[in-house]
Amino acid sequence: MKSDHIKNILKLLVFSVTAVAPFSVFAHAIMVKSQPEQNAIIATSPQKIDVWFNDKVGSEYKAVAVIDSKGNRVDNKDVQQEMLDSSHLYCTVPNLAPDTYTVRYRVVSIDTHIVTGKFQFTIKP
């Protein structure tokens, strides 16, 4: 009987700890910042495109692509992950002409799910 009481207390303890554990452990990565910023209108071409997430992302299957308004990929296809901040990806771009560009990204979240998204920026001289 004492054994059952201890088991019930342990079950309650385990349930309590998992119930109050941070939910971010189970969440997908979310883009929280970019450079250029989402929907920015800038005067000159950036040298690189930066994307930051709310948590670390995996180093496998990462992708950042910059697409012009005609559907052509225009980045240098050199996506990198910041060595000291694994929530930060970037790629370089050549000198971009005035246009609206779409940045597409794909990462593996800490919960092992693949997350994709996109944002735009415009270059107007």
Secondary structure, DSSP 8 states (H G I E B T S, - for coil): -HHHHHHHHHHHHHHHHHHHS-GGGGS---EEEEES-TTEEESS--SEEEEEESS---STT-EEEEE-TTS-B-S-S--EE-SS-TTEEEEE-----SEEEEEEEEEE-TTS-EEEEEEEEEE--
